[in-house]
Amino acid sequence: MLTELRIVLSMALFRLIAGSIEITAALLMLKFGSVHTAMKINAVLGMIGPTILIIVSTLGLIGLSQQLPLYKMILVGLGVLLIFAGTR
């Protein structure tokens, strides 16, 4: 149970960090007031978002590894890959 709580806390922490980065980026866009600069900031966010998704999904799969059969874990992993494929 302690391990599961640590995984959930880690997942939540990564999401809080990602949200803080998003809010900071939005404030920076407003501060600079330039479309050119806003696009640069947005490009960085475009790299951070998928990275956080992969990290959080991996942590979730690690947490579920004791509870789910292998084929269901593979299906969840394929679902994450399909999300990336669908957004390209």
MOJO-V898326 format. One record per backbone hydrogen bond with DSSP energy under -1.0 kcal/mol. CO is the residue of the C=O (numbers start at 0). NH is the residue of the N-H. E is the energy in kcal/mol with one decimal. If there is no record, write none. Layout:
co->{CO | CO}
nh->{NH | NH}
e->{E | E}
//
This chain:
co->{0 | 1 | 2 | 3 | 4 | 5 | 6 | 7 | 8 | 9 | 10 | 11 | 12 | 13 | 14 | 15 | 16 | 17 | 18 | 19 | 20 | 21 | 22 | 23 | 24 | 25 | 26 | 27 | 28 | 33 | 34 | 35 | 36 | 37 | 38 | 39 | 40 | 41 | 43 | 44 | 46 | 47 | 48 | 49 | 50 | 51 | 52 | 53 | 54 | 55 | 56 | 57 | 58 | 59 | 60 | 63 | 63 | 68 | 69 | 70 | 71 | 72 | 73 | 74 | 75 | 76 | 77 | 78 | 79 | 80 | 81 | 82}
nh->{4 | 5 | 6 | 7 | 8 | 9 | 10 | 11 | 12 | 13 | 14 | 15 | 16 | 17 | 18 | 19 | 20 | 21 | 22 | 23 | 24 | 25 | 26 | 27 | 28 | 29 | 30 | 31 | 32 | 37 | 38 | 39 | 40 | 41 | 42 | 43 | 44 | 45 | 47 | 48 | 50 | 51 | 52 | 53 | 54 | 55 | 56 | 57 | 58 | 59 | 60 | 61 | 62 | 63 | 64 | 66 | 67 | 72 | 73 | 74 | 75 | 76 | 77 | 78 | 79 | 80 | 81 | 82 | 83 | 84 | 85 | 86}
e->{-2.2 | -2.1 | -2.2 | -2.5 | -2.7 | -2.3 | -2.7 | -2.6 | -2.5 | -2.4 | -2.0 | -2.5 | -2.6 | -2.5 | -2.5 | -2.3 | -2.4 | -2.3 | -2.5 | -2.6 | -2.6 | -2.3 | -2.3 | -2.4 | -2.4 | -2.1 | -2.5 | -2.7 | -2.2 | -2.6 | -2.3 | -1.4 | -2.4 | -2.5 | -1.9 | -1.7 | -2.1 | -1.9 | -1.8 | -2.5 | -1.1 | -2.5 | -2.3 | -2.4 | -2.4 | -2.9 | -2.5 | -2.5 | -2.4 | -2.3 | -2.5 | -2.4 | -2.3 | -1.9 | -1.0 | -1.5 | -2.5 | -1.8 | -2.3 | -1.9 | -2.3 | -2.5 | -2.7 | -2.1 | -1.9 | -2.0 | -2.5 | -1.7 | -1.7 | -2.5 | -2.7 | -1.0}
//
